[in-house]
Amino acid sequence: MYVDYTQAASSGDGHTWVVSIQCGNGGICSEHVECVEGAEAGFMHDVFMDGTDIGDVCVPESEVNETNIAQLIIRRFKNIAWPDSNLVVQPPKGRTLVNFETNFYTLDSVPIDQTVTVANRQVVIRAVPATYTFDFGDGAVTTTASPGHPHPDLDVTHVYERVGKVEVRLDTTYSGEYRIGNGDWVAIPDTLTVAGESQDLQILEALPQLVIR
């Protein structure tokens, strides 16, 4: 019982006692494990004595500390299906020219908020696009903080040296932050990369044409 843990942890017996909140789904941590302690809803925790896991304890919701809540929020940040970024290629229609500056960009560059409930607290988790990795399909890859820009403000471009067909892709790495209730925003120390869908791109050669006037 939780009261037994608190008595042992405060007894001054020379041991180091730590509790760490558990997650369901085999440790994937998409959900925390609920329980009841003395008629009060709570969450299961692992109990560690001197670094060794010695069992479980149901910690009442009112006793769940901010450190554990932060851990749950970080896990939820990683488990949310954040969207990939839509890659736009210029020239359009899946074709470009060899030895030509092909332009790449996305308009998906604004932060995204998700409101979730963690340990019965309302939490807003925000994913902020931090970097974009443009895979040009010919072995060349560039990572930048810029989402690129439409023509004529060329920012992320690539010149293909030979004709052929490639698959291009844009991966987005999100940083995160969260806010519990109306509290301050707190940075999430981890990042999350969402892979984009591949697009076919045909590289063609511009052939001279005789024009008779």
C-alpha positions in Angstrom: 0.0 0.0 0.0 1.0 3.6 -0.6 1.1 4.3 3.2 3.6 1.5 3.6 5.9 3.0 1.0 5.7 6.5 2.5 6.6 5.1 5.9 9.6 3.2 4.5 10.8 6.2 2.5 10.7 8.5 5.5 12.0 6.1 8.0 15.7 7.1 7.6 16.7 3.5 7.1 19.6 4.4 4.9 18.0 3.2 1.7 17.2 5.4 -1.3 13.6 5.1 -2.3 12.2 6.2 -5.6 8.8 5.7 -7.3 8.4 6.0 -11.1 5.0 6.1 -12.8 4.1 3.1 -14.9 2.8 3.1 -18.5 0.4 0.6 -20.1 0.6 -1.2 -23.5 3.7 -3.1 -22.7 5.8 0.1 -21.9 4.8 2.0 -25.1 3.5 4.6 -22.6 0.5 5.7 -24.6 -1.5 5.4 -21.4 -0.8 5.4 -17.7 -2.0 2.5 -15.5 -4.9 3.6 -13.3 -5.6 2.1 -9.9 -7.5 2.9 -6.7 -5.8 3.6 -3.3 -8.1 4.1 -0.3 -11.1 4.9 -2.4 -9.0 7.6 -4.3 -8.2 7.1 -8.0 -4.5 7.0 -8.7 -1.7 5.6 -10.9 0.5 2.6 -10.6 4.2 3.3 -9.9 7.3 1.1 -9.8 9.1 1.2 -6.4 12.9 1.3 -6.5 15.0 0.7 -3.4 18.7 1.6 -4.0 18.1 1.4 -7.8 16.4 -2.1 -7.7 12.8 -2.5 -8.7 11.1 -4.2 -5.7 7.5 -3.9 -6.6 4.5 -1.7 -7.4 2.4 0.8 -5.5 -0.8 2.7 -6.3 -0.1 6.4 -5.8 -3.2 8.5 -5.3 -3.8 11.2 -7.9 -3.2 13.9 -5.3 0.3 12.6 -4.7 1.4 12.3 -8.3 4.3 14.7 -8.5 5.2 17.1 -11.3 8.2 15.1 -12.4 6.1 12.1 -13.2 3.5 14.2 -14.9 6.2 15.7 -17.1 7.4 12.2 -18.0 3.9 11.3 -19.0 3.6 14.4 -21.1 6.8 13.8 -22.9 5.7 10.2 -23.7 2.4 11.5 -24.9 4.2 14.0 -27.2 6.1 11.2 -28.8 3.0 9.1 -29.2 0.7 11.7 -30.9 0.4 11.2 -34.6 1.8 14.6 -35.6 1.2 15.4 -39.3 3.9 15.2 -42.0 4.6 18.3 -44.1 3.3 18.6 -47.7 6.2 18.9 -50.1 5.8 21.2 -53.0 8.1 21.0 -56.0 8.6 23.6 -58.7 8.3 23.1 -61.7 5.0 21.3 -60.9 3.4 18.1 -62.2 6.2 15.8 -61.2 8.7 16.9 -63.9 11.8 19.1 -63.9 14.9 19.6 -66.1 18.4 18.4 -65.8 20.9 21.2 -64.9 18.1 23.4 -63.6 17.5 24.8 -60.2 14.5 22.8 -59.0 12.7 24.5 -56.0 11.4 22.7 -52.9 9.3 24.0 -50.1 6.4 23.4 -47.7 3.7 25.7 -46.4 3.4 23.6 -43.3 5.5 25.7 -40.9 3.2 26.8 -38.0 3.1 25.2 -34.6 0.4 22.6 -33.9 -1.5 22.3 -30.5 -3.1 19.2 -29.1 -5.1 19.3 -25.9 -4.9 16.1 -23.9 -5.7 14.9 -20.4 -2.7 13.6 -18.3 -3.2 12.5 -14.7 -6.6 14.2 -14.8 -5.0 17.5 -15.7 -5.7 19.4 -18.9 -2.5 19.7 -20.9 -1.8 21.5 -24.2 1.1 19.9 -26.1 2.6 22.0 -28.9 4.7 20.6 -31.7 6.9 23.2 -33.4 8.5 22.5 -36.8 12.2 22.8 -36.0 14.1 21.4 -39.0 13.2 20.1 -42.4 15.1 17.3 -44.1 14.8 17.5 -47.9 15.7 14.2 -49.6 16.2 14.9 -53.3 16.2 11.2 -54.3 19.6 11.2 -56.0 21.7 10.7 -52.8 21.7 14.4 -51.9 20.0 15.4 -48.7 19.8 18.8 -46.9 18.5 19.7 -43.4 17.6 23.2 -42.7 15.4 25.3 -40.3 13.8 26.9 -43.4 10.7 25.4 -44.9 11.7 26.8 -48.3 9.7 29.4 -50.2 7.7 29.5 -53.5 9.2 31.0 -56.6 10.7 33.6 -57.0 12.1 33.6 -53.4 14.2 30.5 -54.0 15.6 29.1 -50.8 15.9 25.3 -50.9 16.9 24.2 -54.4 18.7 21.3 -56.1 20.3 20.8 -59.5 20.0 17.3 -61.0 23.0 16.3 -63.1 21.4 13.5 -65.1 18.0 12.5 -66.5 16.0 9.8 -64.9 13.3 9.3 -62.2 13.8 9.9 -58.5 11.7 9.8 -55.4 11.8 13.0 -53.3 10.6 13.3 -49.7 10.4 15.8 -46.9 10.8 14.8 -43.2 9.9 17.2 -40.4 11.5 17.3 -37.0 9.4 18.8 -34.3 10.5 20.3 -31.0 7.9 20.5 -28.3 6.5 22.3 -25.3 3.6 21.9 -23.0 1.4 23.9 -20.6 -0.6 22.4 -17.7 -3.9 24.3 -17.4 -3.1 28.0 -17.6 0.5 27.6 -16.4 3.7 28.6 -18.1 5.0 26.9 -21.3 7.6 24.3 -20.5 10.1 23.0 -23.2 10.1 19.3 -23.9 13.8 18.1 -24.1 13.2 15.6 -26.9 12.4 16.0 -30.5 10.3 13.8 -32.9 10.8 13.3 -36.6 7.8 12.6 -38.9 8.7 11.1 -42.3 6.9 12.5 -45.3 5.4 10.6 -48.2 7.7 10.0 -51.2 6.8 11.7 -54.5 7.9 10.6 -58.0 9.9 13.3 -59.9 11.0 12.9 -63.5 14.2 14.7 -64.6 14.1 15.5 -68.3 16.5 17.0 -70.8 15.5 20.2 -72.5 15.9 19.6 -76.2 16.4 22.4 -78.7 13.5 22.9 -81.2 13.7 24.5 -84.6 11.0 27.2 -84.9 10.2 28.3 -88.4 8.8 31.8 -88.7 
